[in-house]
């Protein structure tokens, strides 16, 4: 069967999208990938982006109403002079919400529906979806002045009481062997139609999350070599607030591994992308409801990883790696630590951990990002102490010893990372006896290490070599 041709004009857009990735391999990236970038990024994130995101999230459910918006932010007051501009911004965001919903519904019908769709059109349909999603994300600009003229919170905190968390997770903390058990058969997975690129296929998977309290649909994007056959796979989790599925030109971040012959399956974490809860920004419930938010997110994502590993094996992958960046790395190491209780088809063969820590429970108080957001202060105001958080370490921290053969664990750490503090990541690598050739230490921070990976993807090449060697 002949390969579908690409729509006219798509070549230039594809080149532009790949241009972002190419830019990160130029000397410019060597300037960005230094600790100064982390300081600027952390300041911008906590002082401007998150307050703007809180205002934007409130606007997405206000339907243009200023009163609803002010109640949802929450914002105690708004200067009279700022009201006309704010109302204009709210109407703009309400329009973008409707356009995004329409584009997503059309995309869903074309990629998962029963009707006939010309394969050559799928790339254009995906471009339209991403364009509408990015326009909505960029709608933050319509309320970007509010953090300057008024006090906008960085998150809409709703810290639970200790009794509520105990009622939900206390029994599991006392019976750790059952904490991440998978009950019943794996959920059925729907697979979308595929976009055929010259060198790869791109398609999506969806299935009900196995963590019933989450109660939503898990999504994953798959990028694999043409005629993947029994190619090894990597199931990958992204960082907190990272929503590449909502961006039109996010860079071809999977190109390195696909070129090595590896299938990449990127799970959308709970409360992100298509899974974002109305009235929140991506990942906000994780931030705003600690420690329950962390327990719920990991309870869902860890089990979803298992489902996707099983799916990869059903496609023919003899070797399947699990990995992630930051939040995705924390979830991956937790999944690997508990996988011994799962069926063999759901257990990972290798791990890729990019900027991680063995002190997951303590991050609410020790992470510079958590402090910048105000998680530590919110917890303290609600009566939580460090000792209280320690109660949940069994459900959050990875195993003390390597859950897999150390030769199959690849770790990248930034030596000045204070978001997932370097010392704790290094302590885990040492305890797990990760060999030197699998441990990549770079003079970077949390954010610059991610940029540096695009310029020097040696950890990805090492993982691909381990997947092929087994």
Secondary structure, DSSP 8 states (H G I E B T S, - for coil): -------TTHHHHHHHHHHHHHHTTSHHHHHHSSHHHHHHHHHHIIIIIHHHHHHHHHHTTTTT-HHHHHHHHT-S---HHHHHHHHHHHHHHHHHHHHHHHHHHHHHHHHHSSS---GGGHHHHHHHHHHHHHHHHHGGGGGTTHHHHS---SS------HHHHHHHHHHHHH-GGGTT---SS----EE---EE-SSEEEEEEEEE-S-TTT-SEEEEEEEEETT-TT--EEEEE--TT--GGG-S----TTHHHHHTT-EEEEE--TTSGGG--TT--TTHHHHHTTTHHHHHHHHHHHHHHHHHHHHHHHTT-S-EEEEEETHHHHHHHHHHHHGGGS-GGGS-SEEEEES--S-TTTHHHH-HHHHHHTHHHHHHHTT--HHHHHTTHHHHS--SS-SS-GGGEEEEEETT-TTTTHHHHHHHHHHTT--GGGEEEES--HHHHHHHHHH--HHHHHHHHHHHH-
